[in-house]
Amino acid sequence: MGDKTTITIPGWQSISYFSETTNICWFLEPEFAKEVVRLHNVVGNAVTEGRYIVVGTGSSQLILAALYALSSHDAAEPIDVVSAAPYYSSYPLMTDFQKSGHYKWGGDARSFDKDGPYIELVTSPNNPEGHKTGPVLNRSNGLLIHDLAYYWPHYTPISSPSDHDITLFTVSKSTGHAGLRIGWALVKDQEVAKRMTKFIELNTIGVSKDSQLRAAKVLKVVSDSTEEENTEEGKSFFKYSYDVMEQRWKQLRAALEANGLFTVAYFPTGFCTFFNKKTENLPAFVWMKCEKDIENCQSLLRQHKILSRGGKHFGVSQRYVRVSLLDTNENFNLFIDRLSAMQL
């Protein structure tokens, strides 16, 4: 994109803790909030009307803020936090890291058999396996947090705007700018938004203004690229990214067929309202299962100089591994070469 995303921030700009004192999330930069709403409207992947936007240092901070906001601080016991396995590997670690008296990790949602209240983390498309998912428990005393980091058209068909009580997104997965450490939550309930904001206030006294301003510029260019594509100015960010992911998945499946050591899921196509046609599901990670007599898939890949994350981190057996498909072209091609050459 060249200099289109360049931004200059004078040393005197954004000195204060505060951005907009009349806003519930008082450290949310108005320009960033505007571009978040615009991007969701352009893509059609989330309802923004009637929502409060809470900005966080990545969606990681927002997950903890949401757990804090939803848990009862007067309860005798911490509320259980669950997610259906295979779940995002950081959920258990993040939930129990501070040994909070308000919430604790309760394990796999599918095997959760307690009668009390709970919080279910729903990741869709799922990290690590890539399928679109929904709540597993569906009980009246449950509270839901929807982590939709990968609900973007270069990863999965956009079927309809998400419309949940708490929905989390992050710049790191939407555009790849992980180093910005910026995420946002779309929150229906005003009191929940206030409590999430209070958590971030106590945790970091807000979120970097510089990162928000840079993120606003990045999101603006992404939205602009879609409008420019409609006037035949060039390929949109999401079309470009979809083409990259489509090619990588083709290369990956060819490599897996060549060695026969692993199996991966096949995903159905779906109608994407953003592209206005049927598109493929192209997850950011490949979730592979080792076949034959291989018990530790992560160890096998390491022997062939391929880094992965083993299934135990996601609540399943070590026969499974997750490998990122979002690396540089050079590293991705090296991964494909090594995977193709593998044999027992």
C-alpha positions in Angstrom: 0.0 0.0 0.0 3.0 2.3 -0.1 2.6 5.5 1.9 -1.2 5.3 2.1 -1.1 4.1 5.7 1.7 6.6 6.8 0.7 8.7 9.7 2.5 11.6 11.4 1.8 12.2 15.1 3.2 15.5 16.5 4.8 15.2 20.0 2.1 17.5 21.5 -0.8 15.4 20.3 -2.8 13.0 22.6 -0.9 14.0 25.7 -3.9 13.5 28.1 -5.2 10.2 29.5 -8.6 11.3 28.2 -9.9 11.1 24.6 -13.7 11.9 25.0 -14.9 12.5 28.5 -18.5 12.1 27.6 -17.9 8.6 26.3 -18.2 5.6 28.5 -14.9 4.4 27.2 -13.2 7.7 27.9 -9.9 6.7 26.4 -11.4 5.6 23.0 -10.1 7.9 20.2 -13.1 9.2 18.2 -11.2 8.7 14.9 -10.6 5.0 15.7 -14.3 4.5 16.8 -15.4 6.1 13.5 -13.3 3.8 11.4 -14.4 0.7 13.4 -18.0 1.4 12.6 -17.2 2.2 9.0 -15.3 -1.0 8.5 -18.0 -3.2 10.0 -20.6 -1.4 7.8 -18.4 -2.0 4.7 -17.8 -5.7 5.5 -21.3 -6.4 7.0 -19.9 -8.7 9.7 -21.2 -7.0 12.8 -24.1 -4.8 14.0 -22.7 -1.5 15.4 -25.9 0.4 15.9 -26.9 0.5 19.6 -23.5 -0.7 20.7 -20.9 0.7 23.0 -17.3 0.4 21.6 -14.6 -0.5 24.2 -11.0 -0.4 23.0 -8.4 -2.7 24.5 -4.8 -3.6 24.2 -5.6 -6.4 21.8 -8.6 -8.7 22.3 -6.5 -10.4 25.1 -7.1 -7.5 27.5 -10.7 -7.3 26.4 -11.3 -11.0 27.2 -10.2 -10.3 30.8 -12.2 -7.1 30.9 -15.3 -9.0 29.8 -14.7 -11.8 32.4 -14.4 -9.1 35.1 -17.6 -7.3 33.8 -19.7 -10.4 33.7 -18.6 -12.0 37.0 -20.4 -11.3 40.3 -18.0 -9.7 42.8 -20.3 -10.7 45.7 -20.5 -14.4 44.8 -19.2 -17.0 47.3 -17.4 -18.9 44.6 -15.7 -17.7 41.3 -17.8 -18.3 38.2 -16.7 -21.0 35.8 -15.3 -20.0 32.4 -15.7 -22.7 29.7 -15.1 -23.1 26.0 -15.7 -26.1 23.7 -12.5 -28.0 22.9 -10.5 -27.6 20.9 -10.4 -24.1 22.3 -8.0 -21.2 21.9 -4.9 -22.2 23.9 -4.6 -19.0 25.9 -8.1 -19.1 27.3 -7.2 -21.4 30.3 -3.9 -19.5 30.9 -5.5 -16.1 30.8 -8.5 -17.0 33.0 -6.4 -18.5 35.8 -3.2 -16.3 35.5 -4.3 -13.8 38.2 -6.0 -16.4 40.4 -9.0 -14.1 40.5 -11.7 -14.7 43.1 -14.3 -13.7 40.5 -13.8 -16.3 37.8 -11.8 -19.5 37.1 -11.3 -21.9 34.2 -13.9 -24.6 34.1 -12.6 -26.6 31.2 -14.3 -28.0 28.1 -17.9 -26.7 27.7 -19.0 -30.1 26.3 -18.1 -31.9 29.5 -19.2 -29.1 31.9 -21.9 -30.6 34.2 -22.3 -28.1 37.1 -25.6 -26.5 37.7 -24.5 -23.0 38.6 -23.8 -19.9 36.5 -21.0 -19.9 33.9 -19.4 -17.8 31.2 -18.9 -19.5 27.8 -16.3 -18.2 25.4 -17.4 -18.8 21.8 -14.8 -18.5 19.1 -16.1 -18.4 15.6 -14.5 -19.2 13.2 -12.9 -21.5 15.8 -9.2 -21.1 16.6 -7.6 -23.7 16.0 -9.8 -25.8 13.7 -11.4 -23.1 11.6 -15.1 -24.1 11.7 -17.9 -21.6 12.4 -19.3 -22.4 15.9 -22.0 -21.4 18.4 -22.6 -21.9 22.1 -22.5 -25.5 23.3 -24.3 -25.3 26.6 -27.3 -22.9 25.9 -28.5 -22.7 29.5 -30.5 -19.9 30.9 -27.9 -19.2 33.6 -25.1 -18.8 31.1 -23.3 -15.7 29.9 -21.6 -15.5 26.5 -18.6 -13.8 25.1 -18.2 -14.1 21.3 -14.6 -13.9 20.1 -14.9 -13.2 16.4 -11.3 -12.4 15.6 -11.5 -14.4 12.3 -14.9 -13.4 11.1 -13.6 -11.5 8.1 -14.1 -12.3 4.4 -10.5 -13.4 3.7 -11.0 -16.2 6.2 -14.6 -17.2 6.0 -17.8 -16.4 4.2 -19.7 -13.5 5.8 -23.2 -14.9 6.2 -24.8 -12.1 8.3 -23.9 -9.4 10.7 -23.0 -10.8 14.2 -25.5 -9.6 16.8 -24.4 -10.6 20.3 -24.2 -9.1 23.7 -20.4 -8.9 23.7 -18.4 -9.3 20.5 -14.6 -9.1 20.3 -12.5 -8.2 17.3 -8.8 -7.4 16.9 -6.6 -5.6 14.4 -4.0 -8.4 14.6 -6.3 -10.8 12.7 -8.3 -8.4 10.6 -5.3 -6.8 9.0 -2.3 -8.6 10.5 -1.0 -5.6 12.5 -0.5 -7.6 15.6 2.2 -5.2 16.9 -0.3 -2.4 17.3 -1.9 -4.3 20.2 -5.4 -2.9 19.4 -8.7 -4.7 19.8 -12.3 -3.6 20.3 -15.5 -4.9 21.8 -19.0 -4.2 20.6 -21.1 -4.3 23.8 -24.9 -4.1 24.0 -25.3 -3.4 27.8 -24.2 0.0 29.1 -23.3 -1.4 32.6 -21.2 -4.1 31.1 -19.4 -1.6 28.9 -18.8 0.6 32.0 -17.3 -2.4 34.0 -15.1 -3.4 31.1 -13.8 0.2 30.9 -13.2 0.2 34.6 -11.1 -3.0 34.3 -8.9 -1.4 31.6 -8.7 1.8 33.7 -7.4 -0.2 36.7 -5.2 -2.4 34.5 -3.5 0.1 32.2 -5.3 3.5 32.7 -6.5 3.3 29.1 -5.0 2.3 25.8 -2.2 3.9 23.7 -3.5 6.8 21.7 -0.7 6.4 19.2 -1.7 2.8 18.5 -5.4 3.9 18.1 -4.5 6.6 15.7 -2.4 4.4 13.6 -5.0 1.6 13.7 -7.6 4.2 12.6 -5.5 5.0 9.6 -5.0 1.3 8.7 -8.7 0.6 8.9 -9.5 3.6 6.8 -7.2 2.4 4.0 -8.8 -1.0 4.2 -12.3 0.5 3.8 -11.1 2.9 1.1 -9.7 0.0 -0.9 -13.1 -1.6 -1.0 -14.7 1.6 -2.3 -11.9 2.1 -4.8 -12.4 -1.5 -6.1 -16.0 -0.7 -6.8 -14.8 2.1 -9.1 -12.2 -0.2 -10.7 -9.2 1.5 -9.0 -7.7 -1.8 -7.9 -8.1 -4.9 -5.8 -9.6 -4.4 -2.3 -7.6 -5.5 0.8 -10.0 -8.4 1.4 -9.9 -9.6 -2.2 -6.1 -9.5 -2.2 -6.0 -11.3 1.1 -8.6 -13.9 0.0 -6.5 -14.7 -3.1 -3.4 -15.2 -0.9 -5.2 -17.5 1.5 -6.8 -19.5 -1.3 -3.4 -20.1 -2.9 -1.8 -21.1 0.4 -4.5 -23.6 1.1 -4.1 -25.2 -2.3 -0.4 -25.6 -1.8 -1.0 -27.0 1.7 -3.5 -29.6 0.6 -1.2 -30.7 -2.3 1.7 -31.1 0.2 -0.5 -33.1 2.6 -1.6 -35.4 -0.2 2.0 -36.0 -1.2 3.1 -37.3 2.2 -0.1 -38.9 3.5 0.9 -38.5 7.2 -1.8 -35.9 8.2 -5.4 -35.3 7.7 -7.2 -31.9 7.8 -10.8 -30.9 7.6 -12.6 -30.0 4.4 -14.9 -27.0 4.7 -18.1 -26.4 2.8 -18.3 -23.2 0.6 -20.9 -20.6 1.7 -22.5 -17.5 0.2 -20.5 -14.5 1.3 -22.5 -11.2 1.5 -19.3 -9.2 1.2 -18.1 -10.8 -2.1 -21.7 -11.4 -3.2 -20.9 -15.0 -4.2 -20.0 -18.4 -2.8 -16.5 -18.4 -1.2 -14.3 -20.9 0.6 -13.5 -21.2 4.3 -9.8 -20.4 4.5 -8.7 -20.5 8.2 -5.7 -18.7 9.4 -4.3 -21.9 10.9 -4.2 -25.5 9.7 -5.4 -28.0 12.3 -3.7 -31.3 11.4 -4.1 -34.7 12.8 -1.3 -37.2 12.6 -2.3 -40.6 11.2 -0.8 -44.1 11.4 1.0 -44.7 14.7 2.2 -41.2 15.3 1.2 -40.2 18.9 3.0 -36.8 19.2 2.5 -34.7 16.2 4.3 -31.7 17.5 7.4 -33.7 18.2 7.4 -35.2 14.7 7.1 -31.8 13.0 9.9 -30.4 15.2 12.2 -33.2 14.0 11.6 -31.8 10.5 12.2 -28.2 11.6 8.5 -27.2 11.6 7.2 -25.3 14.6 3.7 -26.0 15.7 1.5 -26.0 18.8 0.4 -29.4 20.2 -3.1 -30.5 20.9 -2.7 -30.5 24.7 -2.8 -26.7 24.7 -6.2 -26.8 23.1 -7.7 -29.4 25.3 -7.3 -32.4 23.0 -4.7 -35.2 22.3 -1.2 -34.7 21.1 -2.1 -36.3 17.8 -3.3 -32.8 16.7 -1.3 -29.7 16.0 -1.9 -26.1 14.9 0.3 -24.4 12.4 0.0 -20.8 11.4 -0.6 -20.0 7.7 0.0 -16.3 8.1 3.8 -16.1 7.9 5.8 -14.4 5.2 5.8 -15.9 1.7 9.4 -17.1 2.3 8.6 -18.9 5.5 5.4 -20.3 4.2 7.1 -21.8 1.1 9.8 -23.3 3.3 7.0 -24.9 5.4 5.4 -26.4 2.3 8.8 -27.7 1.0 9.5 -29.4 4.4 6.0 -30.7 4.7 6.1 -32.2 1.2 9.4 -33.9 1.9 8.3 -35.6 5.1 8.1 -39.4 5.2 8.4 -42.1 7.8 
